[in-house]
């Protein structure tokens, strides 16, 4: 199986939760709460939707649903449940 849950990766992602508001400047990781994005676009029901100058707050108040790793793509996916 190329995609699997990883308790070790879950622990790493969980430990980063405490840095959402401050980031890790020494590692070049900016704060992610609040998260500011210039543009967010997607298609929905045949319509193109675009949001500009988006700021999302409260992202540090979340639970981690699942963390998986795809060995073939070498990609980690995280599920966050925000409150």
C-alpha positions as CSV (number, residue, x, y, z in Angstrom):
1,X,0.0,0.0,0.0
2,X,1.5,3.3,-1.0
3,X,-0.8,5.5,1.1
4,X,-0.8,5.0,4.9
5,X,-1.5,6.8,8.1
6,X,1.5,7.6,10.1
7,X,1.4,8.1,13.9
8,X,4.9,9.7,13.8
9,X,3.9,12.3,11.2
10,X,0.7,12.9,13.2
11,X,2.9,13.7,16.2
12,X,5.0,16.1,14.2
13,X,2.0,17.9,12.7
14,X,0.4,18.1,16.2
15,X,3.6,19.6,17.7
16,X,3.5,22.4,15.0
17,X,0.1,23.5,16.2
18,X,1.7,25.6,18.9
19,X,3.6,27.6,16.3
20,X,0.5,28.6,14.2
21,X,0.4,32.1,15.6
22,X,4.1,32.8,15.9
23,X,5.6,30.8,13.1
24,X,9.2,29.6,13.3
25,X,11.2,32.6,12.1
26,X,14.6,30.8,12.4
27,X,13.3,28.2,9.9
28,X,11.6,30.6,7.6
29,X,8.1,29.5,8.6
30,X,5.7,32.5,8.8
31,X,2.8,32.7,11.2
32,X,-0.3,31.0,9.7
33,X,-2.9,32.4,12.1
34,X,-4.2,34.7,10.7
35,X,-3.6,33.4,7.2
36,X,-3.6,36.0,4.5
37,X,-4.0,35.0,0.8
38,X,-4.0,37.4,-2.2
39,X,-6.4,35.3,-4.3
40,X,-8.4,32.1,-3.8
41,X,-10.2,30.8,-6.9
42,X,-12.2,27.7,-7.8
43,X,-15.0,26.5,-10.0
44,X,-18.4,25.6,-8.5
45,X,-21.4,24.5,-10.5
46,X,-20.0,25.9,-13.8
47,X,-19.3,29.3,-12.2
48,X,-15.8,30.6,-11.5
49,X,-15.5,32.0,-8.0
50,X,-12.6,34.3,-6.9
51,X,-12.0,35.8,-3.5
52,X,-9.4,38.5,-3.1
53,X,-7.4,39.7,-0.1
54,X,-8.6,36.8,2.1
55,X,-7.7,36.7,5.8
56,X,-8.7,33.7,7.8
57,X,-8.3,33.7,11.6
58,X,-8.7,31.0,14.2
59,X,-6.7,28.4,12.3
60,X,-4.7,27.6,15.4
61,X,-7.9,26.4,17.1
62,X,-8.1,23.0,15.3
63,X,-8.0,19.3,15.7
64,X,-6.0,17.0,13.5
65,X,-8.3,14.5,11.8
66,X,-5.7,12.4,10.0
67,X,-2.2,12.5,8.6
68,X,-1.3,10.2,5.7
69,X,1.8,9.7,3.6
70,X,1.9,8.7,-0.1
71,X,5.1,6.8,-0.7
72,X,4.8,7.0,-4.5
73,X,4.1,10.7,-4.7
74,X,6.2,11.4,-1.6
75,X,3.4,13.6,-0.4
76,X,2.0,14.2,3.1
77,X,-1.7,15.1,3.5
78,X,-3.2,16.5,6.7
79,X,-6.9,16.8,7.6
80,X,-7.6,19.8,9.9
81,X,-11.0,20.3,11.6
82,X,-11.3,24.0,12.6
83,X,-13.6,25.2,15.3
